[in-house]
């Protein structure tokens, strides 16, 4: 039997992330984003103190770059000193972004912090004891830092559990089961990790938090602050409670001060531009209210079939709509920290379709009807669609760049492109027929 203790698992702080591509954003938005990764570190310290954690483990990428900024280093040192003053230890590995080959200021390590060496320096992961606030050994923590940016070896094979009855935590910055959204650094399999005698794998590198397995626990904490529109939702850390019998419970604690989101607005029942603008504003504000006072970076995705589709296809219209809504939101939502924080509309993505009477098209004896039925048949038979795509792309393969792009397309991407092409063709045909008085595609609108 062990002893009861509590630790925090965090990863991918990316302190001092530059937040590129925000030239259109006003100063208060850029300033809040620039501070957000620093704010998340401060909130991590506050969470550890408030929850009376015995120690914290951080699974890599504390810094956004291998050449750490002096401000980022001083901020972390200051926070680590606060943790030490409250009896909280810290165990750290470095990942691909902040690997140990990078440059840094010559600062003394804060007390109570253990940074694991790289695999280049030691053959196997080291294990060090973690203590409760009362000074009792409660766990052993194992870890390997990256010695260079690209680590393509399976680092999991370098971990050896002590197996002396003490709770064991393995820190690993890597890609489990080949997540295609991140670089394939330190690749390993979930089956491999669960087959090793550790009670908790504290993972980093993948920015979406996920509990991949329980008993043993294999956990991605995700990053502590979203940095772009692909990193939506709450970001933070896990507070992990371990009982005497090693039973483990996780509680997610948000640390982010700016939250990213995508909201969808269906244009199906929107007949006027005023109705569209009102619907988008309402969707943005509803989403921001869910962020509990945090600032909001939100993209709008327009979907559905409706009368406004043709207008939305005009590039200048979508741009003007975005700018107009930004100005409107600035008047309705505080630009400094307030009840709902502020909202910045990052952009509008148009994924709408023309109004079509689908049931009528299935039966209609016309070019549009034949086109619709052919598109449906192709989408229902992936093999037939693949043959047609191959034939259509044959002449394009003479171009090296296009040939490479075609080779990289997945079946899902091919299906999406086919659906979009079919919708575009039907929209154009329906529009042409409407102009000539046929009424095709307008029935039931």
N, C-alpha and C positions, 0 to 999 in steps of 0.2 A: 504493500500500500504506500501511496505517496502522500503529499500534503496539498492542501487547497491553495491555489494561487490564481492570479489574473495577469494576462499580458495583452499588449496591443500589437496587432499585425497591420503594418502599413507598407506601401511600396510606391515607386514611381512618383516621387514628389516633384521632380522636374523644376526645381527652384530656379527662378529667373528665366523662365521660358519667354521667348521674344514675341509671341503672338503676332505673326506676320499677316499681311493682307488686310489690314484694317484702316486703310488710308481714308475711307469715307466716314469712319466713326468719329464722333465728337471727342473732345479732349477728356471728358469725364469717363467715357467708356474705355478709352485706351489706358487711362490712368488706373482704373479699377482692375482691368485685366492684368496690367503690369504688376500690380500689388497682389493679385489673387494667389499666386503660388507661395508668396511669402506669408500671406494671411493663413493659408492652409497649414503651414508649419507651426505657426503660433497656436492655431486651434488644436493641432495634434498635442502640443504641450499641455494646453488647458484640459483636453480630454483625459490625458494620462493622469494629471493631478486630480481632476474632479472624480474620476472613476477609481482612484487609488490603485492604479496598475503597479505591479511589481517591476515590470520591465517592458520595453518596446523592442520589436524586431522590425527592421526595414529591409525589404528585399530588392534593393538596387535602384539605380537611377534617382539618387537624391538630387543631383544637379542635372540641368538640361544639357550641359556640354562637358566634354572631358576637360576643357580649360575652364575651370570654375571661376566665376566672377568673385572679386573680393567681397562685394556686398553679400552674395549668397553664402560664402564661407563664414563671414562674421555673424550673419543671421542664425545659421545653424549652430554655431558655437554658443551664441548667447542663449538659444533655446535649450541646448543640451546642458548648459550650466544650471538653468532653472530646474531641469529634470533631476539633475544630481542633487541639488539642494533639497528636493522633495523625496529623495531616496529611490528614484527611478533609474534603473540601468538601461543601457541602449546597446543593441547588437545590430551591426550594419554589414551588408555586402554591397559592392559596387557593381553596376551593370554595364551595358553597352554604351549608354550615353555618358556615364561618368567613370569610365574604366580607369584603372590605376596608372596608366601610362600618360594621362593628361597632366597639364601643368596646374599648379596651385600655389597659393601664398604659403610662406613658411610660418604657419601658426601652430602653437601647441595644441595637442588633442585635448578636448574637454574631458574632465574626469568622469569616470563611470561609463565611458563609451568604448566598446570593443569593435574594431574594424577588422574583418577577416581578410587574410592575404589572398592573393590570386593563385590560380592553379599553376602558373608559371614558377611561382616561388615554392610551392609545397605540392607534393604528389597527391595528397588526399585532403578532404575537408577537415579542418580542425574542429574540435568540440571544446566548448568552454562552459563552465557552470553558470547558471542564472540563480539569483537569490531572491527570497521574499524580502519584504521590508524589515522583517525581524531577523534577517541574516541566515535563514536556513536555505540549503540547496534544494530547489524545487524542480529544476529541469536542466537539461544540457542542450545547448544551441550549437548547431553545426552550420558551417557556411564556407563558400568559396567566392571571392570577388573576381571580376573580369580583369585580366591583365592587359587586354587590348580590346578594341571595339568589337571586332568580329570573332566570336567564339563559336566555332562550328562543331566542337566535340560534345559528346554527351556527358555533361558534368555530373549527372546523377550517378554514374558509375563510380564516381570518386567519393561517395558518401558511405561511411561505415557506422552503423549504430553501435552504441556501447552495450545495450541489452542487459543492464544491471537493475532493471526495475524502475528506473527514473524516467520521467516523461521526457521525450526527445523531440526536438523541433529542428527541422532542416530548412535552411534558407536557400532558395534557388531562384535565380533570375534566368528564365528560359521559356521555351515554347513547347507546351505539352500537346502532343498529337497533331502537330503541324497546323496551328491556327494561321490561315493565310493572310490575315489582316496585319500581321506583324512579322518582322524578320525572323528567319528560322534559327535563331541563336540558341545554343545549348539545347538542342532538340532531344526530347525524350517522350516516353509514352506513359499514359495514365496507369496502364497495367504494370509497368515497371515500377512506378512510384509506390503503388498500393501493395506491391509485393515485398517492399522493404520494411524493416521493423521500426519505423518512425511513427509517432503518434500524430504529428502535424507537419505537413509540408507547407511552408510559408512562401508562396510564389510571388514573383514580380515579372514584369515585362509586358504582359497583356493588360490593357487599360480598362477592360470591362471586368468588374468583380464577379466572381463565380465560385461556388463550392462544387468542385468537380467530383468529390467523393467524401463520404463520411466513414469514420472508423476503419482505417485511418483517415484523418482529414487532409484533403488536398485542396488548397484554397488560393485563389487569386484575390488579393484585396482590391485590385484596380488602382487607378491613380487617385490622388487626393484632391485634384482640381482639374475639371475639364478644360481642354485647351483649344478645341475647335468643334465644328458642328457634328463631327462623327463621334464625339465623346459626350453624349447626351446623358441626362439623368443625374441623380445624386452621386457625389464622389466623396470618399472619405476613408475610413479604416474599420477594422473589426476589433471589438473588445472581446477577448477570449477568456472564458472562465473554465478552469480545470478543477474538478473535484478530486477527493482523495483516491478514488478508484479510477482516475484518469478520464472519467466522463467529461466530455467537452461541449461547451455551448458558445455559440457566436452571436454577437449583437452588433449590427452595423451602426456606425456613428458618422453622420455627414460632417465634412470639414470644409466644403467649398463655399466660397462667397459669391461666385458668379456661376450660374447654371445655364447649360445649353439645352435646347429642346427643338424639336420639329413638330409643328402642329399641322393637321390636315383640314382643309376647308372644302366641302363639296359644293360645287356650283349648280347642282341639279335643280334646286328650287329658287335660284337667284335670277330674277328677270332684269334687274337694273344695276347700274354701277354703284348707286347708293347702297343697295342691299349687299353687294359684294364687299364694299368698304366696311360697312357695319359688322358683317359677319367675321371679317378678318380681325377687326379691332376686338370684338368680343372674344374670339378664340385666343388672341394674344394675351388679353387680360386674365382670362380664365386660367391659362397655363401659368402665367406669372404668379397668380395667387397660390398655386400649388408649391411655389418655391419658397414660401414662408419668409418673405422679407429679403430674399437674396436678389441680386441683380440678375437680369434675364437676357440671354442672347438667343433669339428665336428665329428660326426659318419657317416660312409658310409654304406648304405644299398644296397647290390647288388641284383638285381631282374631280371626277364625275363628268357627266354629260350635261351640257346646258347651253343656253342662248348666248352666253358671253364668251364661248370658246374661241370664235373667230377673232374677236377683239384681243383676247389674251395672247394670241399667237403673234401679235405685232410686238417686236422687241422694244420699241420705244414706249408702248403702253405699259408693259410690265415694269419698265424702269421708272416711268413717271408715277405709277401706282406705288412702288416701293418708296420713292422719295416723299410722296405726299403722306403716306402712312407714317413715315418716320417723323415728319413735322407734327402730325396730329398727335402721335403718342407722346411727343415731348411736351405738348401742352397739357395732356391728361395725366401723365405719370411723373412723379418727382424725379429730378435728375440727380439728386443726392439721396443718401440712404433714408428711406422713409417707410411707410407702412407696407408698400409693395415693392420697394426698390425701384429701379428703372428698367425699361424694356428697350432693347435695341433690335430692330428688325434686320437680320443679317442679309435677307434676300427673299425673293419669291420664286418658287420653282413651279412652273406650269406643266402639269401632267393631265390636263383636261382633254375631253373628246367632244366632238360635235354631237348635236342632238340627232339621234337616229331611232327610228321605230324598228327595233330589232326583230320583233315578231313579223312585222310586215315584210321586212327585207328577206327573211327566210323563205317567204312564199312568192315574192315578187318576180315576175318574168321581165327582168330588165338587166342591164349591164351591172348596176349597183347590186342587185340581188344575187347575180351570178358571182360577182366579186366577193360578196359577203359569205356565201356558201363555200366558196373555194378557200377563203381565209380560215373559216371554222374547221374545215376538213384538215388543212395543214396543221393547225394548232393542236388538233386532236391526235395527229399521227406524227410524232417527232421524227421518225425515220424518213417519212416522205418529205417533211420540211427540211431535213438535213440534206437530202439529195438535191432539192431545189436550190438551197443555199449554196451548195458546192458548185452547181452548174452556173449560178448567177455570178459567183465570185471568181470563176476561172480566169477571166480576162484581167481581173485586178491583181492576180498573183504575180504579174510581171513586175510590179512595184515592190521592192524589197521591204519597205516600211509597212505597206499595207499587208503584205504576206505575213509579216511578223505579228501584226495586230490580229489578223484572222486566226492565226495559230493559237493565240492566247485566249480567244473567246471560249467561254465555258458553255455547256448546254443551256444553262439558265439564262446566260446573256443572249444567246442566239434566240431563245424563245421570247425574251423581252423585246429584242429588236424586231422580230417578226410581228409581234402584237402591235408595236408602235407603227410599223410600216403599214399594216392592214388598216389600222385606225386612220392614219393619215390619208391613205388612198380613198377610203370610204368617205372621209370628211370632204375631200376635194370633189369626189363624184357627186356627193349629196349637194354640195354648194353649187356646182355647175348645173345640176338638174333643177335646183330651186330657182336659179336665175332665168332658166328657160321655161319656167312655169309648170314643170312636171309634177312638183310636189313630192318627189322621192326623197325620203329621209326627213321630211318635215311633218308627216302625219303623226298626230299624237303629241306634238311638241307643245 
